[in-house]
Amino acid sequence: MKSATIQLEELACPSCMAKIEGALKSLEGIDKDSAKVSFNSSKVKVNFDEEKISIEEIETAITKLGYDVIKSKVK
């Protein structure tokens, strides 16, 4: 299991946070309990199984929702 912190451009409202969390939790390979978005810092923290989903696929899911990914850090 890998852990990622994804920096987004500034989020416009708290409902954006819920929209991103919901989308991530629907993806196979994401630890559903770990998908958290901080509205104040515009950061996403998520744990994922790299054999089922890649960081690029996670970033793509976020950008398809209309949010820009600035950078990702995977541990």
Phi and psi in radians as a Rosetta constraint file:
Dihedral C 1 N 2 CA 2 C 2 CIRCULARHARMONIC -1.793 0.35
Dihedral N 2 CA 2 C 2 N 3 CIRCULARHARMONIC 2.731 0.35
Dihedral C 2 N 3 CA 3 C 3 CIRCULARHARMONIC -2.080 0.35
Dihedral N 3 CA 3 C 3 N 4 CIRCULARHARMONIC 2.382 0.35
Dihedral C 3 N 4 CA 4 C 4 CIRCULARHARMONIC -2.285 0.35
Dihedral N 4 CA 4 C 4 N 5 CIRCULARHARMONIC 2.518 0.35
Dihedral C 4 N 5 CA 5 C 5 CIRCULARHARMONIC -2.079 0.35
Dihedral N 5 CA 5 C 5 N 6 CIRCULARHARMONIC 2.145 0.35
Dihedral C 5 N 6 CA 6 C 6 CIRCULARHARMONIC -2.052 0.35
Dihedral N 6 CA 6 C 6 N 7 CIRCULARHARMONIC 2.087 0.35
Dihedral C 6 N 7 CA 7 C 7 CIRCULARHARMONIC -1.542 0.35
Dihedral N 7 CA 7 C 7 N 8 CIRCULARHARMONIC 2.206 0.35
Dihedral C 7 N 8 CA 8 C 8 CIRCULARHARMONIC -1.883 0.35
Dihedral N 8 CA 8 C 8 N 9 CIRCULARHARMONIC 2.854 0.35
Dihedral C 8 N 9 CA 9 C 9 CIRCULARHARMONIC -1.135 0.35
Dihedral N 9 CA 9 C 9 N 10 CIRCULARHARMONIC 2.834 0.35
Dihedral C 9 N 10 CA 10 C 10 CIRCULARHARMONIC -0.925 0.35
Dihedral N 10 CA 10 C 10 N 11 CIRCULARHARMONIC 2.302 0.35
Dihedral C 10 N 11 CA 11 C 11 CIRCULARHARMONIC -1.405 0.35
Dihedral N 11 CA 11 C 11 N 12 CIRCULARHARMONIC 2.461 0.35
Dihedral C 11 N 12 CA 12 C 12 CIRCULARHARMONIC -1.413 0.35
Dihedral N 12 CA 12 C 12 N 13 CIRCULARHARMONIC -0.554 0.35
Dihedral C 12 N 13 CA 13 C 13 CIRCULARHARMONIC -2.739 0.35
Dihedral N 13 CA 13 C 13 N 14 CIRCULARHARMONIC 2.814 0.35
Dihedral C 13 N 14 CA 14 C 14 CIRCULARHARMONIC -1.059 0.35
Dihedral N 14 CA 14 C 14 N 15 CIRCULARHARMONIC -0.469 0.35
Dihedral C 14 N 15 CA 15 C 15 CIRCULARHARMONIC -1.179 0.35
Dihedral N 15 CA 15 C 15 N 16 CIRCULARHARMONIC -0.421 0.35
Dihedral C 15 N 16 CA 16 C 16 CIRCULARHARMONIC -1.071 0.35
Dihedral N 16 CA 16 C 16 N 17 CIRCULARHARMONIC -0.708 0.35
Dihedral C 16 N 17 CA 17 C 17 CIRCULARHARMONIC -1.032 0.35
Dihedral N 17 CA 17 C 17 N 18 CIRCULARHARMONIC -0.844 0.35
Dihedral C 17 N 18 CA 18 C 18 CIRCULARHARMONIC -1.136 0.35
Dihedral N 18 CA 18 C 18 N 19 CIRCULARHARMONIC -0.668 0.35
Dihedral C 18 N 19 CA 19 C 19 CIRCULARHARMONIC -1.087 0.35
Dihedral N 19 CA 19 C 19 N 20 CIRCULARHARMONIC -0.786 0.35
Dihedral C 19 N 20 CA 20 C 20 CIRCULARHARMONIC -1.177 0.35
Dihedral N 20 CA 20 C 20 N 21 CIRCULARHARMONIC -0.809 0.35
Dihedral C 20 N 21 CA 21 C 21 CIRCULARHARMONIC -1.026 0.35
Dihedral N 21 CA 21 C 21 N 22 CIRCULARHARMONIC -0.765 0.35
Dihedral C 21 N 22 CA 22 C 22 CIRCULARHARMONIC -1.082 0.35
Dihedral N 22 CA 22 C 22 N 23 CIRCULARHARMONIC -0.740 0.35
Dihedral C 22 N 23 CA 23 C 23 CIRCULARHARMONIC -1.145 0.35
Dihedral N 23 CA 23 C 23 N 24 CIRCULARHARMONIC -0.746 0.35
Dihedral C 23 N 24 CA 24 C 24 CIRCULARHARMONIC -1.146 0.35
Dihedral N 24 CA 24 C 24 N 25 CIRCULARHARMONIC -0.707 0.35
Dihedral C 24 N 25 CA 25 C 25 CIRCULARHARMONIC -1.152 0.35
Dihedral N 25 CA 25 C 25 N 26 CIRCULARHARMONIC -0.334 0.35
Dihedral C 25 N 26 CA 26 C 26 CIRCULARHARMONIC -1.487 0.35
Dihedral N 26 CA 26 C 26 N 27 CIRCULARHARMONIC -0.164 0.35
Dihedral C 26 N 27 CA 27 C 27 CIRCULARHARMONIC -1.473 0.35
Dihedral N 27 CA 27 C 27 N 28 CIRCULARHARMONIC 2.392 0.35
Dihedral C 27 N 28 CA 28 C 28 CIRCULARHARMONIC -1.223 0.35
Dihedral N 28 CA 28 C 28 N 29 CIRCULARHARMONIC 2.371 0.35
Dihedral C 28 N 29 CA 29 C 29 CIRCULARHARMONIC 1.755 0.35
Dihedral N 29 CA 29 C 29 N 30 CIRCULARHARMONIC -0.128 0.35
Dihedral C 29 N 30 CA 30 C 30 CIRCULARHARMONIC -1.627 0.35
Dihedral N 30 CA 30 C 30 N 31 CIRCULARHARMONIC 2.328 0.35
Dihedral C 30 N 31 CA 31 C 31 CIRCULARHARMONIC -1.269 0.35
Dihedral N 31 CA 31 C 31 N 32 CIRCULARHARMONIC 1.869 0.35
Dihedral C 31 N 32 CA 32 C 32 CIRCULARHARMONIC -0.983 0.35
Dihedral N 32 CA 32 C 32 N 33 CIRCULARHARMONIC -0.621 0.35
Dihedral C 32 N 33 CA 33 C 33 CIRCULARHARMONIC -1.306 0.35
Dihedral N 33 CA 33 C 33 N 34 CIRCULARHARMONIC -0.289 0.35
Dihedral C 33 N 34 CA 34 C 34 CIRCULARHARMONIC -1.629 0.35
Dihedral N 34 CA 34 C 34 N 35 CIRCULARHARMONIC -0.309 0.35
Dihedral C 34 N 35 CA 35 C 35 CIRCULARHARMONIC -1.248 0.35
Dihedral N 35 CA 35 C 35 N 36 CIRCULARHARMONIC 1.790 0.35
Dihedral C 35 N 36 CA 36 C 36 CIRCULARHARMONIC -2.286 0.35
Dihedral N 36 CA 36 C 36 N 37 CIRCULARHARMONIC 2.423 0.35
Dihedral C 36 N 37 CA 37 C 37 CIRCULARHARMONIC -2.069 0.35
Dihedral N 37 CA 37 C 37 N 38 CIRCULARHARMONIC 2.279 0.35
Dihedral C 37 N 38 CA 38 C 38 CIRCULARHARMONIC -1.690 0.35
Dihedral N 38 CA 38 C 38 N 39 CIRCULARHARMONIC 2.029 0.35
Dihedral C 38 N 39 CA 39 C 39 CIRCULARHARMONIC -1.125 0.35
Dihedral N 39 CA 39 C 39 N 40 CIRCULARHARMONIC -0.751 0.35
Dihedral C 39 N 40 CA 40 C 40 CIRCULARHARMONIC -1.117 0.35
Dihedral N 40 CA 40 C 40 N 41 CIRCULARHARMONIC -0.704 0.35
Dihedral C 40 N 41 CA 41 C 41 CIRCULARHARMONIC -1.731 0.35
Dihedral N 41 CA 41 C 41 N 42 CIRCULARHARMONIC -0.135 0.35
Dihedral C 41 N 42 CA 42 C 42 CIRCULARHARMONIC 0.978 0.35
Dihedral N 42 CA 42 C 42 N 43 CIRCULARHARMONIC 0.730 0.35
Dihedral C 42 N 43 CA 43 C 43 CIRCULARHARMONIC -2.053 0.35
Dihedral N 43 CA 43 C 43 N 44 CIRCULARHARMONIC 2.490 0.35
Dihedral C 43 N 44 CA 44 C 44 CIRCULARHARMONIC -1.889 0.35
Dihedral N 44 CA 44 C 44 N 45 CIRCULARHARMONIC 2.303 0.35
Dihedral C 44 N 45 CA 45 C 45 CIRCULARHARMONIC -2.074 0.35
Dihedral N 45 CA 45 C 45 N 46 CIRCULARHARMONIC 2.311 0.35
Dihedral C 45 N 46 CA 46 C 46 CIRCULARHARMONIC -2.691 0.35
Dihedral N 46 CA 46 C 46 N 47 CIRCULARHARMONIC 2.527 0.35
Dihedral C 46 N 47 CA 47 C 47 CIRCULARHARMONIC -1.850 0.35
Dihedral N 47 CA 47 C 47 N 48 CIRCULARHARMONIC 2.448 0.35
Dihedral C 47 N 48 CA 48 C 48 CIRCULARHARMONIC -2.563 0.35
Dihedral N 48 CA 48 C 48 N 49 CIRCULARHARMONIC 2.700 0.35
Dihedral C 48 N 49 CA 49 C 49 CIRCULARHARMONIC -1.574 0.35
Dihedral N 49 CA 49 C 49 N 50 CIRCULARHARMONIC 1.899 0.35
Dihedral C 49 N 50 CA 50 C 50 CIRCULARHARMONIC -1.156 0.35
Dihedral N 50 CA 50 C 50 N 51 CIRCULARHARMONIC -0.206 0.35
Dihedral C 50 N 51 CA 51 C 51 CIRCULARHARMONIC -1.441 0.35
Dihedral N 51 CA 51 C 51 N 52 CIRCULARHARMONIC -0.282 0.35
Dihedral C 51 N 52 CA 52 C 52 CIRCULARHARMONIC -1.896 0.35
Dihedral N 52 CA 52 C 52 N 53 CIRCULARHARMONIC -0.495 0.35
Dihedral C 52 N 53 CA 53 C 53 CIRCULARHARMONIC -2.647 0.35
Dihedral N 53 CA 53 C 53 N 54 CIRCULARHARMONIC 2.527 0.35
Dihedral C 53 N 54 CA 54 C 54 CIRCULARHARMONIC -1.805 0.35
Dihedral N 54 CA 54 C 54 N 55 CIRCULARHARMONIC 2.860 0.35
Dihedral C 54 N 55 CA 55 C 55 CIRCULARHARMONIC -1.088 0.35
Dihedral N 55 CA 55 C 55 N 56 CIRCULARHARMONIC -0.589 0.35
Dihedral C 55 N 56 CA 56 C 56 CIRCULARHARMONIC -1.120 0.35
Dihedral N 56 CA 56 C 56 N 57 CIRCULARHARMONIC -0.674 0.35
Dihedral C 56 N 57 CA 57 C 57 CIRCULARHARMONIC -1.191 0.35
Dihedral N 57 CA 57 C 57 N 58 CIRCULARHARMONIC -0.634 0.35
Dihedral C 57 N 58 CA 58 C 58 CIRCULARHARMONIC -1.154 0.35
Dihedral N 58 CA 58 C 58 N 59 CIRCULARHARMONIC -0.797 0.35
Dihedral C 58 N 59 CA 59 C 59 CIRCULARHARMONIC -1.054 0.35
Dihedral N 59 CA 59 C 59 N 60 CIRCULARHARMONIC -0.721 0.35
Dihedral C 59 N 60 CA 60 C 60 CIRCULARHARMONIC -1.088 0.35
Dihedral N 60 CA 60 C 60 N 61 CIRCULARHARMONIC -0.723 0.35
Dihedral C 60 N 61 CA 61 C 61 CIRCULARHARMONIC -1.066 0.35
Dihedral N 61 CA 61 C 61 N 62 CIRCULARHARMONIC -0.668 0.35
Dihedral C 61 N 62 CA 62 C 62 CIRCULARHARMONIC -1.227 0.35
Dihedral N 62 CA 62 C 62 N 63 CIRCULARHARMONIC -0.767 0.35
Dihedral C 62 N 63 CA 63 C 63 CIRCULARHARMONIC -1.184 0.35
Dihedral N 63 CA 63 C 63 N 64 CIRCULARHARMONIC -0.541 0.35
Dihedral C 63 N 64 CA 64 C 64 CIRCULARHARMONIC -1.144 0.35
Dihedral N 64 CA 64 C 64 N 65 CIRCULARHARMONIC -0.377 0.35
Dihedral C 64 N 65 CA 65 C 65 CIRCULARHARMONIC -1.423 0.35
Dihedral N 65 CA 65 C 65 N 66 CIRCULARHARMONIC -0.177 0.35
Dihedral C 65 N 66 CA 66 C 66 CIRCULARHARMONIC 1.806 0.35
Dihedral N 66 CA 66 C 66 N 67 CIRCULARHARMONIC 0.242 0.35
Dihedral C 66 N 67 CA 67 C 67 CIRCULARHARMONIC -1.932 0.35
Dihedral N 67 CA 67 C 67 N 68 CIRCULARHARMONIC 2.448 0.35
Dihedral C 67 N 68 CA 68 C 68 CIRCULARHARMONIC -1.591 0.35
Dihedral N 68 CA 68 C 68 N 69 CIRCULARHARMONIC 2.250 0.35
Dihedral C 68 N 69 CA 69 C 69 CIRCULARHARMONIC -1.545 0.35
Dihedral N 69 CA 69 C 69 N 70 CIRCULARHARMONIC 2.204 0.35
Dihedral C 69 N 70 CA 70 C 70 CIRCULARHARMONIC -1.528 0.35
Dihedral N 70 CA 70 C 70 N 71 CIRCULARHARMONIC -0.882 0.35
Dihedral C 70 N 71 CA 71 C 71 CIRCULARHARMONIC -2.812 0.35
Dihedral N 71 CA 71 C 71 N 72 CIRCULARHARMONIC 2.778 0.35
Dihedral C 71 N 72 CA 72 C 72 CIRCULARHARMONIC -2.252 0.35
Dihedral N 72 CA 72 C 72 N 73 CIRCULARHARMONIC 2.553 0.35
Dihedral C 72 N 73 CA 73 C 73 CIRCULARHARMONIC -2.250 0.35
Dihedral N 73 CA 73 C 73 N 74 CIRCULARHARMONIC 2.130 0.35
Dihedral C 73 N 74 CA 74 C 74 CIRCULARHARMONIC -1.988 0.35
Dihedral N 74 CA 74 C 74 N 75 CIRCULARHARMONIC 2.364 0.35
